[in-house]
């Protein structure tokens, strides 16, 4: 069963290519909560995967056929069929449906009062794909292929059919692991997906529309895409044709090594339009190893709120390049606070790897095992600094570093912004922590530059141009007679902190 997800920005639907689709929402902390109760120790032996970390050969060699590659890898790509038991559901109370008029035409069963409001949902069936990655029957697929399935069947290319056991699921990456009871199966070798490049030739293998195994060719169109709103996204984009039923199938390089698990397409029609997405093997491998060994996905946790560095923020923080992740807030008693990380720090390198943006940092932190000590390079007030952080595991409940005086003030530097003091009523209605001090934004003109920058009523201004703000009077004072028309704000909004740059230099 497929579902189409609307992207409100691009106004294009994303189609998850097999099974029943349900996408998890993203969070701002750098680790997700576990889908299982935390337990010490491992549940099973570590899985042994075949991995070839060499980069693909890139000298241009025009060829006539990929048949040898397909013959070698196609047997490892399987068809996954699912079924969900029929169940009863109930309709909400609908005014007017208890009217005898409707029963006269549709019969007594139309009466939605009392027990007859229940109706049956028939048995549901779905189809997707999977990839055998070990000779003893471990299979990678998508979570949305098997998420609500009561029964899973795996059909091999040679026609053999097996019952599939769901070893584990991770909605935050849309990865699931299956196991079938068989030996000496044809399995695929994995490549190091960090070494792929835009322009590399790729093959997509799966079971589109359930018609049978199909192979399509394209190239890597882009890497590092974040498109579906999952907590952890690092998609490979490809123009190899991907259609419904391809979910969980293989994206392989020109040497026949697995580089990704096909997951979704961007489409106006619901069919392939040349923009498909695959989860890279390095991410899928980490998730799989955790699910098999521990029965859950264990990820690292810092306890910071982070954001991307925009051109305006880069200028305000004296950054030469738009790289790194800006720390907007640090959770109390978190690994980040214990290591000395502060709001306003820009993380440039984590665990000896460069940080391009906040999403990449989130992925890097997630791959660190709890308890490890990792170096972090950052800029603080323009000066380089190196810290060592003892990464921990996120607690079972995920934490996100998360009414005026009847007289507001239209501040001089922030045109169209009205502020007031935080009273008890405002704290109660907006869930503002008791210790938080600042100026409450009571109104923002819809046509103002501040509104365009992201400031809105209910936000609390904590700092203006790095100067602390305790109340509305401070905000008015710090925005009076400004040196220039650019204002750096540190604000609290809906339980989290972030930086905003309001540039009014082009305003009259």
C-alpha positions in Angstrom: 0.0 0.0 0.0 1.5 3.4 -0.9 0.8 6.8 0.5 1.8 10.1 -1.0 3.3 12.8 1.2 2.9 16.4 0.2 5.9 18.7 0.5 4.4 22.0 1.4 7.4 24.0 0.2 7.9 22.4 -3.2 4.3 21.4 -3.5 5.4 18.0 -5.0 4.4 14.6 -3.6 6.9 12.2 -2.3 6.0 8.6 -2.8 7.4 5.9 -0.5 7.7 3.0 -2.9 6.2 0.0 -1.1 4.2 -1.2 1.9 2.2 1.0 4.3 4.0 4.3 4.6 4.3 6.4 7.8 7.0 9.0 8.2 8.3 10.0 11.6 8.7 13.7 12.4 12.1 15.3 12.9 13.4 16.6 16.2 16.1 19.2 17.0 18.1 17.2 19.5 21.0 15.2 18.1 19.6 11.8 19.0 16.3 10.0 18.8 14.5 8.0 21.5 14.9 4.3 21.2 12.0 2.2 19.9 12.7 -0.4 22.6 13.1 -0.2 26.3 16.8 0.4 27.1 18.6 -2.7 28.2 22.2 -3.5 29.0 24.1 -6.0 27.1 23.6 -7.5 23.7 20.7 -9.5 22.5 22.5 -11.5 19.9 25.9 -11.9 18.1 27.1 -9.1 15.9 26.1 -9.4 12.2 28.9 -10.1 9.7 28.5 -8.1 6.5 30.6 -8.2 3.4 31.9 -4.7 2.9 34.3 -3.4 0.1 35.4 0.1 1.1 37.3 0.8 -2.1 36.0 3.6 -4.2 34.5 2.6 -7.6 36.9 2.9 -10.6 36.1 6.2 -12.3 38.1 6.2 -15.5 35.7 6.4 -18.4 35.2 3.1 -20.1 32.3 2.9 -22.6 30.7 -0.5 -22.4 28.0 -2.4 -24.2 26.3 -4.2 -21.3 25.8 -4.5 -17.5 24.5 -8.0 -17.9 27.5 -9.6 -16.0 26.9 -7.2 -13.0 23.1 -7.9 -13.0 23.6 -11.7 -13.2 25.8 -11.5 -10.1 23.7 -9.3 -7.9 20.1 -9.8 -9.0 19.6 -13.1 -7.1 20.2 -11.2 -3.8 17.3 -8.8 -4.5 14.0 -10.3 -3.3 10.3 -9.5 -3.4 8.6 -8.8 -0.1 4.9 -9.3 0.2 2.9 -8.3 3.3 -0.6 -8.7 4.7 -2.4 -7.1 7.5 -5.3 -8.8 9.3 -8.8 -7.3 8.9 -10.0 -5.4 11.8 -13.0 -3.4 13.2 -13.0 0.3 13.4 -15.6 2.8 14.5 -16.8 6.0 13.1 -17.0 9.2 15.1 -20.4 10.7 16.0 -21.7 12.4 12.8 -24.7 14.7 13.4 -27.7 13.7 11.4 -26.7 10.1 10.6 -29.2 8.8 13.2 -32.1 10.3 11.1 -34.6 7.6 10.1 -34.6 9.2 6.6 -31.2 7.6 5.9 -32.3 4.2 7.2 -35.3 4.2 4.8 -33.0 4.3 1.8 -29.9 2.5 3.0 -31.3 0.0 5.5 -30.9 -0.4 9.3 -27.1 -1.1 8.9 -26.7 2.6 8.0 -27.7 3.5 11.6 -24.4 4.8 13.1 -25.7 4.9 16.6 -24.4 2.6 19.3 -22.7 -0.7 18.4 -23.6 -0.4 14.7 -21.2 2.5 14.3 -18.4 -0.2 14.0 -17.4 -1.4 10.5 -14.9 -3.9 9.1 -11.7 -3.0 7.4 -10.8 -5.8 5.1 -7.4 -7.6 5.0 -4.7 -5.4 3.4 -1.9 -6.5 1.1 1.3 -4.8 0.1 4.4 -5.4 -2.0 7.9 -4.2 -1.8 11.5 -5.3 -2.2 14.4 -6.4 0.0 18.1 -7.1 -0.3 19.9 -10.2 1.1 23.1 -9.1 2.8 24.2 -12.3 4.6 24.3 -15.9 3.4 22.2 -17.0 6.4 19.2 -14.9 5.5 19.4 -11.3 6.9 17.6 -8.9 4.6 17.5 -5.1 4.5 14.3 -3.3 3.5 12.3 -0.2 4.4 10.4 0.2 7.6 7.3 1.5 5.7 7.2 -1.8 3.7 6.6 -3.9 6.8 5.6 -1.4 9.4 2.0 -2.6 10.1 2.3 -6.1 8.6 1.0 -9.1 10.4 2.6 -11.5 7.9 5.7 -11.1 5.8 6.6 -13.4 2.9 10.0 -13.3 1.0 10.1 -14.5 -2.6 13.6 -15.2 -4.1 14.5 -14.7 -7.7 14.5 -18.5 -8.2 10.9 -18.7 -7.0 11.5 -20.1 -3.5 9.2 -18.5 -0.9 10.0 -18.1 2.9 8.2 -16.7 5.9 10.0 -13.5 7.0 10.6 -12.5 10.6 10.9 -8.8 11.4 14.1 -8.6 13.4 13.7 -4.9 14.0 12.4 -1.6 12.7 13.7 2.0 12.9 11.1 4.5 11.7 13.6 7.4 12.2 15.7 6.2 9.2 12.9 4.1 7.5 15.1 0.9 7.8 13.8 -2.5 8.7 15.7 -5.9 9.0 14.1 -9.2 8.1 15.3 -12.8 8.6 14.5 -15.9 6.7 15.3 -19.5 7.7 17.7 -20.5 5.0 21.4 -21.1 4.3 23.9 -20.4 1.6 21.8 -17.6 0.1 23.1 -15.3 -2.7 24.0 -12.1 -0.8 25.3 -8.8 -2.0 28.5 -7.0 -1.0 28.3 -3.5 0.4 30.3 -0.5 -0.7 31.4 2.5 1.4 28.6 4.9 0.5 30.7 7.9 1.8 32.9 7.4 -1.3 30.3 7.7 -4.0 30.3 10.8 -6.2 27.8 12.7 -8.3 28.0 11.2 -11.8 28.7 7.6 -10.7 26.7 5.1 -12.7 24.1 3.2 -10.7 21.6 0.4 -11.2 18.2 0.2 -9.3 16.9 -3.4 -8.8 13.5 -4.2 -7.4 9.9 -5.3 -8.0 8.0 -2.3 -9.3 4.2 -2.7 -9.3 4.8 -6.4 -8.3 5.4 -7.3 -12.0 8.7 -9.1 -11.3 12.3 -8.1 -10.9 13.3 -5.1 -12.9 16.6 -3.4 -13.5 17.0 0.3 -14.4 20.1 2.4 -14.9 21.0 6.0 -14.1 23.5 8.0 -12.2 24.0 9.6 -8.8 22.3 12.9 -9.2 23.1 14.3 -5.7 24.1 13.2 -2.2 23.2 14.3 1.3 19.5 15.0 0.4 17.0 15.5 3.2 13.5 15.3 1.8 11.0 13.2 3.7 11.0 14.7 7.2 12.6 11.7 8.9 14.8 12.3 11.9 17.9 11.0 10.1 18.2 11.6 6.4 21.2 11.4 4.1 19.6 10.3 0.9 21.4 9.5 -2.4 19.4 11.0 -5.2 19.3 9.2 -8.5 17.6 9.4 -11.9 17.5 5.6 -12.2 13.8 4.7 -12.7 12.1 3.8 -9.4 8.4 3.1 -9.1 5.9 1.7 -6.5 7.1 -1.7 -5.3 10.8 -0.7 -5.6 11.0 0.3 -1.9 13.6 -1.7 -0.1 15.3 -2.7 -3.3 19.0 -2.3 -4.2 20.8 0.6 -5.6 24.2 -0.7 -6.8 27.3 0.8 -8.3 28.9 -0.2 -11.6 30.8 -3.0 -9.9 27.6 -4.5 -8.4 28.2 -3.4 -4.8 25.2 -2.2 -2.7 25.4 1.6 -2.1 21.8 2.3 -1.1 18.3 1.0 -0.2 15.7 2.5 -2.6 13.1 4.4 -0.6 11.0 7.1 -2.3 10.5 9.3 -5.3 9.6 12.9 -5.9 6.7 12.8 -8.4 3.7 14.8 -9.6 2.1 11.7 -11.1 2.9 8.9 -8.6 5.3 7.3 -11.1 9.0 7.8 -11.9 10.0 11.3 -13.0 13.7 10.9 -12.6 14.1 11.9 -9.0 14.5 8.9 -6.7 16.0 8.6 -3.2 18.0 5.8 -1.5 19.2 5.4 2.0 23.1 5.1 1.9 24.5 1.8 3.0 26.7 3.3 5.7 23.6 4.6 7.5 21.6 1.4 6.8 24.5 -0.8 8.0 24.8 1.1 11.4 21.0 0.7 12.0 21.1 -3.0 11.0 24.0 -3.9 13.2 22.3 -2.3 16.2 19.0 -4.0 15.5 20.5 -7.4 15.1 22.9 -7.2 18.1 20.9 -5.2 20.6 17.3 -5.3 19.4 17.3 -1.5 19.3 19.1 1.4 17.7 21.5 3.0 20.1 22.7 6.5 19.0 25.0 9.1 20.5 23.6 12.2 22.2 25.1 15.6 22.9 22.2 17.7 24.3 22.4 20.7 22.1 20.0 22.7 19.9 21.8 23.4 16.6 21.0 25.3 13.4 22.5 25.9 10.0 24.8 28.9 9.4 23.1 31.3 7.0 25.0 34.1 5.1 23.7 36.6 7.6 24.7 34.5 10.6 28.1 33.9 9.1 28.7 37.6 8.9 27.5 38.2 12.4 29.8 35.4 13.8 32.8 36.4 11.7 32.9 33.2 9.7 34.8 33.0 6.5 32.6 30.2 5.1 29.0 29.1 5.5 30.1 25.8 7.2 29.5 24.3 10.6 26.6 24.0 13.0 25.6 26.9 15.2 24.8 26.0 18.8 21.6 27.8 19.8 21.2 26.2 23.2 22.8 23.6 25.5 20.8 21.4 27.8 21.6 21.4 31.5 23.6 18.5 32.7 24.1 17.2 29.2 27.4 15.9 27.7 27.7 19.2 25.8 27.4 21.3 29.0 29.8 19.1 30.9 32.4 19.5 28.1 32.0 23.3 28.1 30.0 23.9 25.0 28.1 27.2 24.9 25.4 28.9 23.0 27.0 30.8 20.1 29.7 28.2 19.5 30.0 27.1 15.9 31.0 23.4 15.6 33.3 23.0 12.6 34.6 19.5 13.2 33.3 16.5 15.1 35.2 13.3 15.7 37.9 14.4 13.2 35.3 14.9 10.4 34.3 18.3 9.0 30.8 19.5 9.8 29.0 20.9 6.8 25.7 21.8 8.5 23.5 20.9 11.4 21.9 17.9 9.7 25.4 16.4 9.0 26.4 16.9 12.6 23.3 15.2 13.8 24.1 12.2 11.6 27.7 12.1 12.9 26.7 12.2 16.5 24.2 9.5 16.0 26.9 7.1 14.7 29.0 7.5 17.8 28.6 4.8 20.4 27.5 6.1 23.9 30.5 6.3 26.2 33.0 7.3 23.6 35.1 10.4 24.0 35.3 12.5 20.8 37.2 15.7 19.9 35.1 18.7 18.8 36.7 21.7 17.0 34.7 24.9 17.1 34.8 28.7 16.9 33.9 30.8 19.9 33.8 34.5 19.4 36.0 34.1 16.3 38.7 32.1 18.1 39.3 28.4 17.5 38.9 26.0 20.3 39.0 22.2 20.8 36.9 20.3 23.4 36.5 16.6 24.2 33.0 15.4 24.7 31.9 12.1 26.4 28.9 11.2 24.2 26.0 9.6 26.1 22.8 7.8 25.1 19.6 9.6 24.9 17.2 8.8 27.8 14.1 6.8 27.1 12.0 10.0 26.9 13.5 12.3 24.3 14.2 15.8 25.6 14.3 18.8 23.3 16.3 21.8 24.4 13.1 23.2 24.6 0.7 38.8 28.2 2.4 41.9 28.9 2.2 45.1 30.8 -0.6 46.5 28.7 2.0 48.8 27.1 4.2 47.5 24.3 7.0 49.3 22.5 7.8 49.5 18.8 11.6 49.2 19.0 13.7 51.5 16.8 15.9 48.9 15.3 13.3 46.2 15.0 10.5 48.0 13.1 7.1 46.5 13.6 8.1 44.5 16.7 6.3 45.1 20.0 7.6 43.7 23.3 6.5 43.5 26.9 7.6 42.0 30.2 7.0 38.3 31.0 4.2 38.0 33.6 2.8 34.9 35.3 0.0 34.6 32.8 2.4 34.6 29.9 4.5 32.0 31.5 1.5 29.8 32.1 0.0 30.1 28.6 3.3 29.8 26.6 5.0 27.3 29.0 7.9 29.7 29.5 10.3 28.3 32.2 10.3 30.2 35.5 14.1 30.9 35.3 13.9 32.4 31.8 14.4 36.1 31.5 13.9 38.3 28.5 11.5 40.5 26.5 8.3 38.8 25.3 7.4 39.5 21.7 3.7 40.6 21.8 3.3 41.6 18.2 5.2 41.5 14.9 4.0 43.3 11.8 3.2 40.8 9.0 5.1 43.0 6.5 8.2 43.6 8.7 11.7 42.3 8.0 11.7 40.8 11.6 8.7 38.6 10.6 10.4 37.5 7.4 13.5 36.6 9.5 11.3 34.3 11.7 10.4 36.4 14.7 6.8 35.9 15.9 4.5 36.7 18.8 5.2 34.5 21.8 9.0 34.4 21.2 11.2 35.6 24.0 14.2 37.8 23.1 17.1 36.6 25.3 20.0 38.6 23.7 20.3 41.5 21.3 23.7 41.7 19.5 25.1 39.4 22.2 23.9 41.6 25.0 21.6 40.0 27.6 18.0 41.1 27.7 16.2 40.8 31.1 13.0 42.7 30.3 11.2 44.9 27.7 13.1 47.9 28.9 16.4 46.3 28.0 15.1 45.4 24.6 14.1 49.0 23.9 17.4 50.3 25.2 19.5 47.9 23.1 17.6 48.7 19.9 17.6 52.5 20.3 20.1 54.4 18.2 21.7 51.3 16.6 25.1 51.4 15.0 23.8 49.7 11.9 20.6 48.2 10.5 21.5 44.6 11.2 20.4 43.0 14.5 21.5 39.6 15.9 18.8 38.1 18.1 19.0 35.1 20.4 15.4 34.0 21.1 13.5 31.3 23.0 10.6 29.9 20.9 8.3 27.0 21.8 10.9 25.4 24.1 14.0 25.8 22.0 16.6 28.5 21.4 17.9 29.8 18.1 19.6 32.8 16.5 18.0 35.1 14.0 19.5 38.0 12.0 17.1 40.9 11.2 18.6 43.0 8.4 16.7 46.2 7.8 19.5 47.9 5.8 17.2 48.1 2.7 14.3 49.5 4.6 13.4 53.2 4.6 
